[in-house]
Amino acid sequence: MALAGKDVFTSLKGLNYRVFTGVACSYFKSVLSSLVADREVVYAAAAHEGVALSIAAGAAAAGSKSVVMLQNSGVGNLINPLTSLSLIYAFPALLIISLRGYPADGRDEPQHRIMGTETKRLLEALGVANWMVPTEMVEFRSVLGQADDTVDRGNVAALLLRKGTIDGGEAREQPNGPFSMRRMDAIQVIAKALTERDAVIATTGKISRELFVTRDRPGNFYMQGSMGHALSIGLGTAITAPNRRVVVLDGDGAAIMHMGSLSTAGHYAPSNLVHIVLDNEAYGSTGNQPSTSSTSQLDRIALACGYRQVHRCVTPGELTAALASVEHLPGPTCILVKVNRREPDAIPRVTREHTPEALRSRFSGFLRET
């Protein structure tokens, strides 16, 4: 039996937690649904986990109790402000961390394998008190009470969520957004425009999976995990292989997570780099929670960062024209593609066919061909 997300949220609210922040995960999406609908609390979708903990520190300084929600794959982003801000200045916060890949769950994606094994030990090494969340409400309230006492003493505490600890909530019709083009439609247009010499780095999640089923090829590198770093991988590839066009397929949430990479790419300006951001204004892999891209003009940000060409596309025809212009104009180029949230059913995982090591070897071999 699983905890009801709305009951978990009610328990947190009853202990006077009023500021919630973090990065979405499907393990606690029903909690997010409840808190986003409650006007008495604030939810800030953070660019990444370290940003979320810093928001919590600011809220604590102003007198508010905060919850930071994250997937354990994002603990790496959390460690710097955890060790050099929250723990040093004694800014309290309650962390709710989903345990992907725990304990050594062979059914989960391989990028979760290391952090799945090490999350609890890592927290303990840093002196962060933590508890596994039970699935019975009476036991949960007891554990939550212990964690809350730790927060009230000015410390950081962590609740660890195994898969299935919290229910998925009621099925709700998700708004598709105002744009007519599906992400899969855009990927099909992009895949058709690729030449045999193009190198492609696809960001983690469903963008990689949709490219995989559309056009799998040795020149595709499907990035699993390491959210937000596809552009940096593409920059390194473009600098090292200037005789190839390098196409980065990114998502809005991933691009926002490490937006400083746009400045780096614009500064070093490899002319063979094409950065395509498929923007559905949501975190699609975790339940379509809204991102902040609806109020961020990522194409103009790219231009301000030094990209030579930018395009904004909302139809397949506009995307086709933008891709054609890349052939004749120097980059780096940013193509912002506004898409809706409709997705095909049952998209297979890339790792069902290719291991990470095999993908690396295949892609490296492709790049090193004369």
C-alpha positions as CSV (number, residue, x, y, z in Angstrom):
1,M,0.0,0.0,0.0
2,A,1.3,3.5,-0.9
3,L,0.9,6.8,0.8
4,A,-1.6,9.2,-0.8
5,G,0.3,12.2,-2.2
6,K,-2.4,14.6,-0.9
7,D,-2.0,13.2,2.6
8,V,1.8,13.6,2.5
9,F,1.3,17.3,1.4
10,T,-1.3,17.8,4.1
11,S,1.0,16.5,6.7
12,L,3.8,18.8,5.6
13,K,1.5,21.8,5.5
14,G,0.3,20.9,9.0
15,L,3.9,21.3,10.3
16,N,3.9,24.8,8.8
17,Y,6.0,24.2,5.7
18,R,5.0,27.0,3.3
19,V,7.8,27.1,0.7
20,F,8.3,24.2,-1.6
21,T,10.9,24.0,-4.3
22,G,12.9,21.5,-6.3
23,V,13.1,19.6,-9.5
24,A,10.3,17.2,-10.5
25,C,10.3,13.4,-10.2
26,S,7.6,10.9,-11.1
27,Y,8.0,9.3,-7.7
28,F,6.3,12.3,-6.0
29,K,4.3,13.8,-8.8
30,S,1.0,13.4,-6.8
31,V,2.5,15.6,-4.0
32,L,3.4,18.2,-6.6
33,S,-0.1,18.2,-7.9
34,S,-1.5,18.8,-4.5
35,L,0.9,21.6,-3.5
36,V,0.7,23.4,-6.9
37,A,-3.1,23.6,-6.5
38,D,-2.9,25.1,-2.9
39,R,-2.7,28.9,-2.9
40,E,-1.6,29.0,0.7
41,V,1.9,27.7,-0.2
42,V,4.5,28.6,-2.7
43,Y,6.1,26.2,-5.2
44,A,9.1,27.3,-7.1
45,A,10.3,25.0,-9.9
46,A,14.0,25.5,-9.6
47,A,16.5,25.4,-12.5
48,H,18.4,22.7,-10.7
49,E,18.7,21.2,-7.2
50,G,21.4,23.5,-6.0
51,V,19.3,26.5,-6.9
52,A,16.4,24.9,-5.0
53,L,18.4,24.5,-1.8
54,S,19.6,28.1,-2.1
55,I,15.9,29.2,-2.4
56,A,15.2,27.3,0.8
57,A,18.2,29.0,2.5
58,G,16.8,32.4,1.6
59,A,13.3,31.4,2.8
60,A,14.8,30.1,6.1
61,A,16.6,33.5,6.6
62,A,13.2,35.2,6.2
63,G,11.6,32.8,8.7
64,S,9.8,30.2,6.5
65,K,10.1,26.4,6.7
66,S,11.0,24.9,3.3
67,V,10.8,21.6,1.6
68,V,13.3,20.8,-1.3
69,M,12.1,17.9,-3.5
70,L,14.5,16.2,-5.9
71,Q,15.5,13.0,-7.6
72,N,18.7,11.4,-6.2
73,S,20.4,11.9,-9.6
74,G,20.3,15.6,-8.7
75,V,22.1,15.2,-5.4
76,G,25.4,16.1,-7.2
77,N,23.9,19.5,-8.0
78,L,22.9,19.9,-4.4
79,I,26.3,19.1,-2.7
80,N,28.0,22.5,-3.2
81,P,25.3,24.7,-1.6
82,L,24.6,21.9,1.0
83,T,28.2,21.8,2.2
84,S,29.1,25.5,1.7
85,L,25.8,27.2,2.5
86,S,23.1,25.3,4.3
87,L,25.4,23.3,6.7
88,I,27.9,26.1,7.3
89,Y,25.3,28.9,7.9
90,A,22.8,26.5,9.6
91,F,20.0,27.2,7.2
92,P,17.5,24.4,7.9
93,A,15.6,22.6,5.2
94,L,13.7,19.3,4.7
95,L,14.8,17.3,1.7
96,I,12.6,14.8,0.0
97,I,14.7,12.7,-2.2
98,S,13.5,10.0,-4.6
99,L,15.7,6.9,-4.7
100,R,16.2,6.0,-8.3
101,G,18.2,2.8,-8.9
102,Y,17.8,1.7,-5.2
103,P,18.8,-0.8,-4.1
104,A,20.7,-1.7,-7.3
105,D,17.4,-1.9,-9.2
106,G,18.2,-3.6,-12.5
107,R,14.8,-2.4,-13.9
108,D,15.8,1.3,-13.7
109,E,18.0,3.1,-16.1
110,P,21.8,2.5,-15.8
111,Q,22.6,6.1,-15.2
112,H,20.9,5.7,-11.7
113,R,23.1,2.7,-10.7
114,I,25.8,4.5,-8.9
115,M,23.8,7.2,-7.1
116,G,21.1,4.6,-6.3
117,T,23.7,2.6,-4.3
118,E,25.5,5.6,-2.7
119,T,22.8,8.2,-1.9
120,K,22.2,7.2,1.7
121,R,25.9,6.7,2.5
122,L,26.7,10.1,0.9
123,L,24.2,11.9,3.0
124,E,25.5,10.2,6.1
125,A,29.1,11.1,5.2
126,L,28.0,14.7,5.1
127,G,26.2,14.5,8.4
128,V,22.7,14.8,7.1
129,A,20.2,12.9,9.2
130,N,17.9,10.8,6.9
131,W,15.0,8.4,7.1
132,M,13.5,5.9,4.7
133,V,9.8,6.9,4.2
134,P,7.4,4.1,5.2
135,T,4.2,3.3,3.3
136,E,1.9,3.4,6.3
137,M,0.5,6.8,7.2
138,V,0.9,6.4,11.0
139,E,4.6,5.4,10.6
140,F,5.1,8.2,8.1
141,R,3.9,10.8,10.5
142,S,6.3,9.4,13.1
143,V,9.2,9.6,10.8
144,L,8.2,13.0,9.5
145,G,8.0,14.2,13.1
146,Q,11.6,13.2,13.7
147,A,12.8,14.9,10.6
148,D,10.8,18.0,11.5
149,D,12.4,18.1,14.9
150,T,15.8,18.1,13.2
151,V,14.7,21.0,11.0
152,D,13.4,22.9,13.9
153,R,16.8,22.6,15.6
154,G,18.3,24.4,12.5
155,N,19.6,21.4,10.6
156,V,19.0,19.8,7.2
157,A,17.1,16.5,7.2
158,A,16.3,14.1,4.4
159,L,13.4,11.8,3.7
160,L,14.2,9.1,1.2
161,L,11.5,7.8,-1.1
162,R,11.7,4.3,-2.7
163,K,9.7,3.6,-5.8
164,G,6.0,3.2,-5.0
165,T,6.1,4.8,-1.6
166,I,3.7,7.5,-2.8
167,D,0.8,6.8,-5.1
168,G,0.6,8.3,-8.6
169,G,-2.5,10.3,-7.7
170,E,-5.7,10.7,-9.7
171,A,-5.3,10.5,-13.4
172,R,-5.8,14.0,-14.8
173,E,-6.0,15.3,-18.3
174,Q,-2.9,17.2,-19.0
175,P,-3.1,20.4,-21.0
176,N,-1.3,20.1,-24.3
177,G,-0.3,23.7,-24.5
178,P,-1.0,26.3,-27.2
179,F,1.3,24.9,-29.9
180,S,0.2,22.6,-32.7
181,M,3.4,20.6,-33.4
182,R,4.2,17.5,-31.4
183,R,7.8,17.0,-30.2
184,M,7.8,13.7,-32.2
185,D,6.8,15.6,-35.3
186,A,9.7,18.0,-34.8
187,I,12.1,15.1,-34.3
188,Q,11.0,13.5,-37.5
189,V,11.7,16.7,-39.4
190,I,15.1,17.0,-37.8
191,A,16.0,13.3,-38.4
192,K,15.1,13.7,-42.1
193,A,17.4,16.7,-42.4
194,L,20.4,15.0,-41.0
195,T,23.3,14.1,-43.3
196,E,25.4,11.0,-42.8
197,R,28.3,13.0,-41.4
198,D,26.2,14.9,-38.8
199,A,26.9,14.1,-35.1
200,V,23.9,14.3,-32.9
201,I,23.8,14.6,-29.1
202,A,20.3,14.1,-27.7
203,T,19.4,15.1,-24.2
204,T,18.2,12.7,-21.5
205,G,14.6,11.5,-21.3
206,K,12.0,11.2,-24.0
207,I,13.9,13.3,-26.6
208,S,16.6,10.6,-26.8
209,R,13.9,7.9,-26.9
210,E,11.9,9.5,-29.6
211,L,15.0,10.1,-31.8
212,F,16.0,6.5,-31.2
213,V,12.8,5.1,-32.6
214,T,12.7,7.7,-35.4
215,R,16.2,7.2,-36.8
216,D,18.8,5.3,-34.8
217,R,22.3,5.7,-36.3
218,P,26.0,5.5,-35.2
219,G,26.2,9.3,-35.3
220,N,23.6,9.6,-32.5
221,F,24.7,9.9,-28.9
222,Y,21.8,9.4,-26.6
223,M,22.7,11.1,-23.3
224,Q,21.3,9.1,-20.4
225,G,21.3,11.1,-17.1
226,S,23.5,14.1,-16.6
227,M,20.6,16.4,-17.3
228,G,21.5,19.8,-18.7
229,H,24.9,18.8,-20.1
230,A,24.0,17.9,-23.7
231,L,25.1,21.3,-25.0
232,S,28.5,21.1,-23.2
233,I,29.1,17.6,-24.7
234,G,28.1,19.1,-28.1
235,L,30.5,22.0,-27.6
236,G,33.4,19.7,-26.9
237,T,32.6,17.6,-29.9
238,A,32.2,20.6,-32.2
239,I,35.5,22.1,-31.1
240,T,37.3,18.7,-31.6
241,A,35.6,17.7,-34.8
242,P,35.3,21.0,-36.8
243,N,34.8,19.1,-40.1
244,R,31.4,17.7,-38.9
245,R,28.2,19.5,-38.1
246,V,27.2,18.8,-34.5
247,V,23.5,19.0,-33.6
248,V,22.4,19.1,-30.0
249,L,18.8,18.1,-29.3
250,D,17.9,19.8,-26.0
251,G,14.8,20.2,-23.9
252,D,13.6,23.4,-22.2
253,G,14.0,22.1,-18.7
254,A,17.5,20.8,-19.5
255,A,18.6,24.0,-21.2
256,I,17.4,26.0,-18.3
257,M,19.1,23.7,-15.8
258,H,22.6,24.8,-16.9
259,M,21.8,27.9,-18.9
260,G,25.4,29.2,-18.4
261,S,26.4,26.7,-21.1
262,L,24.8,29.0,-23.7
263,S,27.3,31.7,-22.8
264,T,30.2,29.3,-23.1
265,A,29.0,28.1,-26.5
266,G,28.4,31.6,-27.7
267,H,31.8,32.8,-26.5
268,Y,33.8,30.0,-28.2
269,A,31.4,30.1,-31.2
270,P,32.2,26.9,-33.2
271,S,30.6,27.5,-36.6
272,N,29.5,23.9,-36.9
273,L,27.3,23.8,-33.7
274,V,23.5,23.7,-34.1
275,H,21.6,23.8,-30.8
276,I,17.9,22.8,-31.1
277,V,15.7,23.3,-28.1
278,L,12.5,21.4,-28.2
279,D,10.3,23.5,-25.8
280,N,7.1,22.1,-24.5
281,E,7.2,24.3,-21.4
282,A,7.2,21.3,-19.1
283,Y,9.2,18.5,-17.6
284,G,7.7,15.7,-19.8
285,S,9.5,12.7,-18.4
286,T,8.2,13.3,-14.8
287,G,4.5,14.1,-15.4
288,N,4.5,17.3,-17.4
289,Q,5.0,19.7,-14.5
290,P,5.4,23.2,-15.9
291,S,9.0,24.5,-16.5
292,T,9.8,28.2,-16.4
293,S,10.4,28.5,-20.2
294,S,7.0,30.1,-20.8
295,T,8.5,33.3,-19.5
296,S,12.0,32.8,-20.8
297,Q,12.8,33.6,-24.4
298,L,15.5,31.1,-24.9
299,D,16.2,32.1,-28.5
300,R,16.9,35.7,-27.5
301,I,19.0,34.5,-24.6
302,A,21.1,32.5,-27.1
303,L,21.5,35.6,-29.3
304,A,22.5,37.7,-26.3
305,C,25.1,35.0,-25.4
306,G,26.8,35.3,-28.8
307,Y,25.1,32.7,-31.0
308,R,25.4,33.9,-34.7
309,Q,22.0,32.7,-35.8
310,V,18.7,32.1,-34.0
311,H,15.3,30.9,-35.2
312,R,12.0,30.4,-33.5
313,C,9.7,27.7,-35.1
314,V,6.2,26.7,-34.3
315,T,5.3,24.6,-37.5
316,P,7.1,21.8,-39.3
317,G,7.5,24.2,-42.3
318,E,9.3,26.8,-40.3
319,L,11.6,24.1,-38.8
320,T,12.4,22.7,-42.2
321,A,13.3,26.2,-43.4
322,A,15.5,26.9,-40.3
323,L,17.4,23.6,-40.8
324,A,18.0,24.5,-44.5
325,S,19.4,27.8,-43.6
326,V,22.0,26.1,-41.3
327,E,23.7,24.8,-44.5
328,H,24.6,28.3,-45.7
329,L,25.1,30.4,-42.5
330,P,27.8,30.1,-39.9
331,G,26.9,29.1,-36.4
332,P,26.6,28.5,-33.6
333,T,22.9,28.4,-34.3
334,C,20.0,28.1,-31.9
335,I,16.7,26.8,-33.2
336,L,13.9,27.1,-30.6
337,V,11.0,24.8,-31.5
338,K,7.8,25.4,-29.6
339,V,5.9,22.1,-29.3
340,N,2.9,20.7,-27.4
341,R,2.9,18.0,-24.7
342,R,1.2,15.2,-26.7
343,E,3.4,12.2,-26.7
344,P,3.3,8.8,-28.5
345,D,2.5,5.7,-26.4
346,A,5.1,3.2,-25.2
347,I,8.3,4.7,-26.4
348,P,11.1,2.1,-25.7
349,R,14.1,3.0,-23.7
350,V,17.4,3.3,-25.6
351,T,19.2,1.1,-23.1
352,R,17.0,-1.8,-23.9
353,E,19.1,-2.2,-27.1
354,H,22.3,-0.3,-26.4
355,T,24.4,-0.2,-23.2
356,P,26.0,3.1,-22.3
357,E,29.4,1.6,-23.0
358,A,28.3,0.4,-26.5
359,L,26.8,3.8,-27.2
360,R,30.0,5.5,-26.3
361,S,32.1,3.2,-28.4
362,R,29.8,3.5,-31.4
363,F,29.7,7.3,-31.3
364,S,33.5,7.6,-30.8
365,G,34.1,5.3,-33.7
366,F,31.7,7.4,-35.9
367,L,33.5,10.7,-34.9
368,R,37.0,9.2,-35.6
369,E,36.1,8.1,-39.1
370,T,38.2,9.9,-41.8
